[in-house]
Amino acid sequence: METWVLALFLGIGLAAATGLRTFLPLLMLSAAAHFGLFGITLGESFHWVGSTAALVALAVATAVELLADLIPVVDNLLGVAGTVTRPIAAAIAAGAVFTGLDPAAAVIAGIIVGAPTALAFSTAQTGTRAVSTASTAGVANPLVSIVEDVVSFVLVLIAFVLPLLIPVVVAFLLWFAWKGARRFRRPRPVA
């Protein structure tokens, strides 16, 4: 299989995870590149992602994001901000793994692969959070947040270890979100 296919699947996995958490997937990518884990290498325009400075900055940003997302109301504000930040972060993450491409082509590939994928997952997350907020007055939001953290983390690990599984995993997660959305949109019978 061509190398670009593996980069594509890795980019999709990172972008999907970034659609749930802006900084966690970038932190994991930075750590993998910095420490030489999972055979992850970065394109020449993206070597900065694996730098010590980026690793430290992403660790701080990830900690702040994960903790802030546990606070009701703040979590919804993060979701709104994530509509803009997550596609940008996903474009960076996806573009960074297209190592066989010219730097400009890697950036374009990152935008094409990363931004729409992250936006799809961010939209699904926003819908889930809205249902959780409306149905539990935000009480269940910290639990939903932890589940999103775990899903984002596991998605990145799968992308690193078995990128060929990413299309199946992403399709399942989108199907699951679609089924959940349909369940809550169905008109309830009047008794």
C-alpha positions as CSV (number, residue, x, y, z in Angstrom):
1,M,0.0,0.0,0.0
2,E,1.2,3.4,-0.8
3,T,2.7,5.5,2.0
4,W,0.3,8.4,1.3
5,V,-2.6,6.1,2.2
6,L,-1.2,5.4,5.6
7,A,-0.6,9.2,6.1
8,L,-4.1,9.8,4.9
9,F,-5.6,7.4,7.5
10,L,-3.3,8.7,10.2
11,G,-4.3,12.3,9.3
12,I,-8.0,11.4,9.4
13,G,-7.6,9.7,12.8
14,L,-5.8,12.7,14.2
15,A,-8.3,15.1,12.8
16,A,-11.3,13.1,14.2
17,A,-9.7,13.1,17.6
18,T,-9.0,16.9,17.3
19,G,-12.7,17.3,16.6
20,L,-13.3,16.3,20.2
21,R,-10.3,17.9,21.9
22,T,-8.2,20.7,20.3
23,F,-4.9,20.0,22.0
24,L,-4.7,16.4,23.2
25,P,-4.2,14.9,19.7
26,L,-1.6,17.6,18.9
27,L,0.2,16.8,22.2
28,M,0.2,13.1,21.5
29,L,1.6,13.8,17.9
30,S,4.2,16.1,19.4
31,A,5.3,13.5,22.0
32,A,5.4,10.7,19.4
33,A,7.6,12.8,17.0
34,H,9.7,14.2,19.8
35,F,10.5,10.8,21.4
36,G,10.4,8.8,18.2
37,L,7.4,6.7,19.1
38,F,5.3,4.6,16.8
39,G,7.5,5.5,13.8
40,I,5.9,8.9,13.6
41,T,7.8,11.4,11.5
42,L,6.7,14.9,10.6
43,G,6.9,16.7,7.3
44,E,9.7,19.2,6.9
45,S,7.4,22.3,7.4
46,F,6.0,20.7,10.6
47,H,9.2,19.7,12.5
48,W,8.3,22.4,15.0
49,V,5.4,20.3,16.2
50,G,7.9,17.8,17.7
51,S,10.1,20.5,19.4
52,T,10.5,20.7,23.1
53,A,8.9,24.1,23.2
54,A,5.8,22.8,21.3
55,L,5.7,19.8,23.6
56,V,5.6,21.9,26.7
57,A,3.1,24.4,25.3
58,L,0.8,21.7,24.1
59,A,1.0,19.9,27.5
60,V,0.0,23.1,29.3
61,A,-2.8,23.8,26.8
62,T,-4.0,20.2,27.0
63,A,-4.2,20.3,30.8
64,V,-6.1,23.6,30.8
65,E,-8.5,22.4,28.1
66,L,-9.2,19.0,29.9
67,L,-9.8,20.7,33.2
68,A,-11.8,23.6,31.9
69,D,-14.0,21.2,30.0
70,L,-15.2,19.7,33.3
71,I,-16.7,23.0,34.4
72,P,-20.4,23.5,33.4
73,V,-20.9,26.6,31.2
74,V,-17.2,26.8,30.5
75,D,-17.5,23.5,28.6
76,N,-20.1,25.0,26.3
77,L,-17.9,28.1,25.7
78,L,-15.0,25.8,24.8
79,G,-17.3,24.0,22.4
80,V,-18.1,27.3,20.7
81,A,-14.4,28.3,20.5
82,G,-13.7,24.7,19.3
83,T,-15.8,25.3,16.2
84,V,-12.9,27.5,15.0
85,T,-9.8,26.1,16.8
86,R,-10.4,22.4,16.2
87,P,-10.4,22.5,12.3
88,I,-7.2,24.6,12.5
89,A,-5.6,22.2,14.9
90,A,-6.7,19.2,12.7
91,A,-5.3,20.8,9.6
92,I,-1.9,21.2,11.3
93,A,-2.0,17.6,12.7
94,A,-3.1,16.1,9.4
95,G,-0.7,18.1,7.3
96,A,2.2,17.2,9.6
97,V,2.0,13.5,8.8
98,F,2.1,13.9,5.0
99,T,5.8,13.4,5.0
100,G,6.1,12.3,1.4
101,L,4.6,15.5,0.0
102,D,6.0,18.8,-0.9
103,P,5.5,21.2,2.1
104,A,2.8,23.3,0.3
105,A,1.0,20.1,-0.8
106,A,1.2,18.8,2.8
107,V,-0.4,22.0,4.1
108,I,-3.2,21.7,1.4
109,A,-3.7,18.0,2.2
110,G,-3.9,18.8,5.9
111,I,-6.6,21.4,5.2
112,I,-8.6,19.1,2.9
113,V,-8.4,16.1,5.2
114,G,-8.2,17.7,8.7
115,A,-10.6,20.6,8.7
116,P,-13.8,18.9,7.5
117,T,-13.1,15.8,9.6
118,A,-12.6,17.8,12.8
119,L,-15.6,20.0,12.0
120,A,-17.8,16.8,11.6
121,F,-16.7,15.5,15.0
122,S,-16.9,18.9,16.6
123,T,-20.5,19.3,15.4
124,A,-21.4,15.9,16.7
125,Q,-19.8,16.7,20.1
126,T,-21.7,20.0,20.2
127,G,-25.0,18.2,19.6
128,T,-24.1,15.6,22.3
129,R,-23.2,18.4,24.8
130,A,-26.5,20.3,24.0
131,V,-28.5,17.2,24.7
132,S,-26.6,16.5,27.9
133,T,-27.0,20.1,29.0
134,A,-30.7,20.2,28.2
135,S,-31.6,16.9,29.7
136,T,-29.5,17.0,32.9
137,A,-29.0,20.8,33.4
138,G,-25.3,20.2,32.7
139,V,-24.8,17.8,35.6
140,A,-23.8,15.0,33.2
141,N,-21.5,17.2,31.2
142,P,-18.3,16.3,33.2
143,L,-19.0,12.6,32.5
144,V,-19.6,13.3,28.8
145,S,-16.3,15.3,28.8
146,I,-14.3,12.4,30.3
147,V,-15.8,10.0,27.7
148,E,-14.8,12.5,24.9
149,D,-11.3,12.6,26.4
150,V,-11.0,8.9,26.3
151,V,-12.4,8.6,22.8
152,S,-10.0,11.3,21.5
153,F,-7.0,9.5,23.2
154,V,-7.9,6.1,21.9
155,L,-8.5,7.4,18.4
156,V,-5.0,8.8,18.3
157,L,-3.5,5.6,19.6
158,I,-5.4,3.6,17.0
159,A,-4.2,6.0,14.3
160,F,-0.6,5.6,15.5
161,V,-0.7,1.8,15.9
162,L,-3.2,0.6,13.3
163,P,-4.0,3.4,10.9
164,L,-5.8,1.0,8.5
165,L,-8.6,0.6,11.1
166,I,-9.2,4.4,11.2
167,P,-11.9,4.4,8.4
168,V,-13.9,1.7,10.2
169,V,-13.5,3.4,13.6
170,V,-14.4,6.9,12.3
171,A,-17.4,5.5,10.3
172,F,-18.6,3.7,13.5
173,L,-18.3,6.8,15.6
174,L,-20.1,9.0,13.1
175,W,-22.8,6.3,12.7
176,F,-23.1,6.1,16.5
177,A,-23.5,9.9,16.8
178,W,-26.0,10.0,14.0
179,K,-28.1,7.3,15.7
180,G,-28.0,9.2,18.9
181,A,-29.0,12.4,17.3
182,R,-31.9,10.7,15.6
183,R,-33.0,9.2,18.9
184,F,-33.4,12.6,20.5
185,R,-35.0,14.3,17.5
186,R,-37.8,11.7,17.1
187,P,-41.1,13.2,18.2
188,R,-42.3,11.7,21.4
189,P,-45.8,10.1,21.3
190,V,-48.4,12.1,23.2
191,A,-50.0,10.1,26.0
